Amino acid sequence: MSIDLRRETKNDQDQKVSEYINKVLSLIEKEEVNKEEAAWITKETVDGFREHVNPGFLTYRKSVTKDGQFAAVEWSDNGACFKDVNGKEYIDCLGGFGIYNVGHRNPKVVKAVTDQLKRQALHSQDLLDPLRAMLAKILADITPGDLKYAFFTNSGTESVEAALKLAKMYSERTTFISTTRAFHGKSLGSLSGTAKGMFRKPFLPLIPGFRHVPFGDFDMMKKTFEVCAAVGEDVAAVILEPIQGEGGIILPPEGYLKQVRELCDEYGSLLIFDEVQTGMGRTGKMFAADLYNVVPDIICLAKAFGGGVMPAGAIVAREKVFKSWFPNPFMHTTTFGGNPLACAAAISTIGVLIEENLPERAGIVGEYFLKGLKEAAQGHEDKILEIRGQGLMIGIEFHKDEIGYEVSKGMFDRGILVAGTLINSKTIRIEPALTIGYEEVDMVISTFKEVLNLVKA
């Protein structure tokens, strides 16, 4: 093939790609799409997932939806709900795995990001960027105890990675204790703390030095500390979710977190709270650490930290711990962590949470929600093992996976999105926006009751 012919073929390909891009951008520009456009979007989405993203997603969607609803394509959102490309509205009780604490597309958060975007999107990396400094100060003011210095990330797993590296630099110890059913992310360091074998086995060996003990079993935690000290493998840190999210919404036994705090102090070890899912008002307090009156040495944040508008995360640590990074601030970096858009989103999100008193509201509405779900479940003890939760972080555990799948399908068919947890597939989660209205809560409860009556044990 001649150079001219190859150039002509390349030009034709570029022209096709350019035309496709322009069509996609024209659709993004529209507030609403017509039936023909919706059909095209759906076909392109399904074909794209099958051929270029991962066909496994389509297989999964078919397992949790009825008929052709696996091809539902989300297109717009607002408040506690989102709409698919055909205009059907869903109450979002999955909440992007807990990212929409201040609601979908909260106007104050969107405005802050848009205002920042008009002036500067990303920073040069070399000069001092003001919003990072201001957000760090805000975090020092609102986080528990004497947590003071912040490092910013883009996601939960990045926050956990940063916390683990900081803990290692602080003491040069290499042993970490995590717990069964824990979920801390899927990058290699955070995956070492995650508990589920299915996620771990393909990537073994992971980071050495991690030990897992049963969540809530303080005696086993204490014995593990004793053994580690005896064999010269002193514990650098314990990493815990104050309330386990992906593990199935597992609440800690009374006094457990305080006991672990005291144990860490006794052995000179750090306590890391992974509040990626429990933070930002989800449990009825700004942080679950406040709920249990325990101050960790490092707290990990993400998910709702960016207000459901920007990917954003952070760790906040005590000065004595964080100062390990003072001599060389380039020991751990990330290009986009703490960028101006993410910081604008996080600052505005914290403002909304405080001004609208959403953490307290989550506690009140969550109690109402939990009571209603339990009442709806009466008479279905052969299907439901337990309904539990704190604030608007609720888990419904079934006796069998199959029942959970059928309930999820039935609720989705009726316009309510719920889903199982990653570690415990028998449990479906309820994690709506903290702004969800009582009318929407009542609709979820009544739909749950209706679906339960149809599902066989």
N, C-alpha and C positions, 0 to 999 in steps of 0.2 A: 504494500500500500504506500503510495507516495505521500510526502509530507503535506502537500496541498490537500489531498483527500482526507488525511487524518485530521488536519486543521478544520476542514469543512464538517466532518463528522462531529468533532468536538464542539464546534460552533452550534450545530443543530441540537446537540445534547444540552448545551448551556441555555439555548433559547427555550427548550422545553422546561428545564428546571426553573428558569426565570418566569415563564408563564404560570407554572404551578404555584410558585411563591406568591406571585401577584394575586392569584385567585384566593389563596389562603389568607393573605393580608386583607383582601377586600371583605372576606367573611368575618374576620376579627373586628373589622371596623363597624360592622352592622350591630345594632342593638337587638334585632330580631332577624331570623332567617325564615324563608318560606319552605313549603313542603319539599320541593325539589332540592333545594339547598340542604335541608336537613337529611334527606335521603343520601345525597352525595357525601356529606360529612360522615354519616354513619358507615357507609360502605368503605370510604377511605380509611376510617379509623380501624374498623375490623380487619381490613386487608393489611393495613400498616402494622398492626399488632401481630398478625399471623406471619407476615413476611419479613418484618424488619425490627420489631421490638422484642416480643417473646410470645409464641403461641400458647405457652403455659398459662398466661393471664386469661385467655379465652376459655381454656379448659376449667380454670378455677371459677370464672364467672358463671359458667354453665352449671356448676355444682351448687351454686348458692342462689340461683334465680330460676324462675319458671319460664318455660317456652322460649320465646326469642328475646327475652329481656336481658340475656347476657350481653346483647349488643347495645344496651342503653349507654348513651354517650352524654356525659355531663357538659353543660354549656354555659350556665350562668348561676349566680348565687346571690343571696341577700339574707341578712338576719340569721335565723336558725335553719334556713332551708336552701336547697339548690334546685335547679331545673335541668331536665335533660334537653337534648337538642330539639325534641318534639314538643317541648313546652310543659311536660308533666312535672309537677312539683313534688319534692320529697322533703320530709322532715329529717334532718341529718343528725342521727343519734350516734354515728361513728365519729363525726367531727374531725375527719382527717387524722384519726388516731390521737385526737386531743389537741389539735392546733387552733381551733376556732373559739377560744375562750371568750373573746370580745365580739363574737359573731362573724358571719361571713361578710367580707368586704366592709368592715366597720368604716363609716364615712370619715371619722376623725383620723384613723390610721391611714386610710387611702390619701387623705388630704396632706398629711405630713410627708408621706413618701413622694407624692406628686410635687409638692412644693420644693422638696429637696432635689428631685429629678430636674426641675426647671433650672436649678442653679449649678448642681454638680452631681453626677451619678456615682462615680467611684473616686477614690483618692489616689494621689500620686505614689503612695507608699513611703515617701521619704520625709515629707513635712509632717507637722503635727496636725491631726484631723480633729476638729473641735467636738463633733458629736460623740466620738468614742470617749473622750474625757468626761463629757457631761453625763453620758449614760453610765459610765463607771461610778461616778459620784452618786447618781441616783440609786444604783444597786447597793452601794455601801450603806446608803441610808435606809433601804427597805429590807435588806436581807437580815437573817437572824444574828444576834450577838455582835461580835467584833469582826465579822467578815468585811474585808476592806478593798482588796485589789481584784480587778476583773481582767480576764482574757476572753476575747470574743471569737466565736466559731460560726460555722454555717449549719450545724446539725447536732443532734443528740450524740451520735457516735463520736463526732469530733470533740464534743465537750468531755466525754468520758476519756478519750485518748489523752486530752490535755491534762485532765485530773490525774491520770495514772502516771504520766511522765513527771508532773510536778511532784507527786508523792515520792517517786523514785529519787529525784534530785534532792528532795528535802532531807532524806535520811540515808540514802544509798542502800536501803534495804530492798529486797526483791520479792518478798512474799506478800501476796494479796489474798484476802479471804472474801469470797462472794457467797452467794446462797443458791440453793436449789430453786428452780422456777424463775430465777433472775433473768431479766433482759436488759442488757446495757448497750446493745448495738451490734453491728456485724463487721466492722473493720477489725483487723487482727487483734489489736489490743483489747478493744471493748468486747469482742467475741470471746476472748479468754475469760472474761467475767460472766458472759452469758451462759445460761445453764443447759439449754436444749441441745441434746446430742445430734439431732437432725441437722442443725445449723453448724455444729462444730466439726463433726466427723470428716467431711470432705477436705477440711483445711488443717487437720492435725499434722505435725505438732504446732500448737499455738504458742503464745508467749509463756515461757516457763515461770513457775512460781505461784500459779493460781491454785487455790484450794476452795472447794465448795462444801458448805455445811447446810443442813436444813434451815430454811427461813423460819424464824420464830423460836428455834431451839437454842436457848441461851447456854444451856449446859454443854452442848456440843461445841458451840462457839468458844466457850471458855477452855474446854479441853484441847481444842485445836491450837489456841494461843499457847497453852502450856507445852504442848508437844513441839510446836515451832521453836519456842524459846529453848527447850531442852536440847534440840538437835542443831542449834545455831542458825536457824532460819527465821530470825525475828520478823514479825509482821510489819510491813511498811504501812498498810492501810486495809481497812474493811470498807468495801463498797456495797451500799444497800439502796434499794428503792424503799422509802419509808412505807409506802403502800405499793405492793407489786401490781403493775399494770398488765403487761403481756402475760404474766403468769396466771392471770385469772381474777384480777381484782382481789388480792389477798391482803387483808389487814393484819398488822402485827399484833401479837398478844400484848395485853396491858403491861406496861413497864419495860418491854423488851428493848426498845430503842435507847432508853435511858441506861439500861444495864450495859448495852454494847458501848455506849459513850464512855461509861465509867471504866470498862475493860480496856478500851483503847488508851485512856489516860494512864491507867496502871502500867501498861506495857510500852508507853511512849509511841503508840501507833496513831495514825491519822484515821479519821472517820470521814468518808466521802458519801454524801447523799446524792444519789441520782434522782433529781427532781424534774427530769425532762418531761415526764407525764403528769406528775403531781403538782408541779409548780404553777405559778401565775394564777392562783385563785381556785384551781380545780376542786380542791377538797374542802373548801369552806374557810380557809385561811390563805394568805398570799402564798405561803409555802407550807408544805406538810410538816416541816421542821417546827414551825410555829404551833401547829396542831398538837404536837407531842412534846413541846417545850424542850427540844434538844437542839443544840447548836453544833453542826458539823464543822470540820476544818476546811472542807471544800464542798461547794454545792454546784451541781451541774444543771444547766438550764438549756432548753431548746423548745421545739414544737410551738407552743402558744406564745413564746417569747417574741416572735416576729409579728404577732397580731393576726396570723392567718393571711398576711399579705406578702411578707418577705421571709425567706429562709434565714433564720438567725438563732444563735445559741451563745452561751457564755459559761465560764466557770467563775466563781467568786470565792476567794480564799482569805484566810487570816494572813496578816502581814508576816508573821514568823515563818509561815510556809511559803508564801509567794516570793519572799525575798531571795529564794534560791535562783530566781530568774533576773534579779537586779543586775548582777555583773555583766550579763550578756543577754539582752532582751531578744536576741535572734536565736536562742536555743530552741525555741518552739514558735513557729509562725504559720500563718495561713493567709494566702493572698487576699481572699475576699472576706475573711472574718473581720467584723467590726466596720464594714464599709458604710458610707454615709446613708445609703438607702435603708439598710438593715437597722442601723442605729436610730434613724428617724422613726421607723416602724416600732421598734422596741420602746423608745421613749414615749411615743403616743399611746402605745398599748398599756404601759404602766399607768399613764395618766387616766385612761379610761377606766381601768380596774379600780383605781383609787376614787376617782370622782363619782363613779356610778355604784361604788360599794359592791362590786361584783363578787368578790370572795365571800362576803357574808351572805349575799343573795344565793350563791351556789349552795351554801350550807342549808338555807331555808327551803329553797326549791328542791334540793336533793332529798331532803327528809320527806317532803310531800310526795316526790316521785317514787322513792323507795317504798313508802307506805302503800301507795296505789298499786305498784307492781306486785307487792306481796299479797294484797287483797285479791288482785286479779288471778293470782296463782293458786288461791285456795281451791281445794278439790282436785288439783292436778299434781299431787305429791308423787304420783307414779311417773311423772315426766320431769319434774323440777326437783333438784337436790337442794339448792339454796339460792336465795337472792340476797346479796350483800353489797355494801358500798359505803362511801363517805363523800359527802357533798354530791357533785354531779359526776362522780366516778363510780359507776354501778356495774356489777356483774351478775348475770343470770346463768347459773350453772345447771345443766341438765344431766340426767342419768346416762344418756348416750349421745355421741356425736350426731347421730342421725336425726335426733329430735331437734337439736340446735340448728342443723341445716334446714329442716323443714320450717321451723319458726322464722328463721332469717328469710327464707324464700317467701313465706306468706306475708310477712311484714313489708318486704320490698315490693311485692305485688300490689300492696295497698298504700304505697307511697311513703314508707318509712325505712330508712337505711340503718341497719345494725350489722354487726359482723363479729365473728369469733376472734379470740385473742391468739397471738402467734405461738404462745407456749402451750396454752391449754385450750384446745379446740372445742371442748365441751361447754365452754363459757362464752356467751356473747356479751359484748360490752355496751353500755349506755353512756356515752360521753358527748352530750350535745353542747352547743354554745351556752355559756353561762347567762346569756341574755334570753334564753328560750322562755316563751310565755306559758302561763298556766293552761291556756286553751290548747296549746300544742302538746303540753305534757299530758293532758287529759286524753287527747287523741291517740297518743302513743300507748297509753295504758289501756284504753278501750280496744284498740287494734290488737294489742298483745293478748288480751282476754279472748277476743274473737278468734284469733289464730290458734290459741291453745285448745279451744273447743273443737277445732277441726283436725288437729294433729293427733296421730295415734301414738301411744306409748311403745 
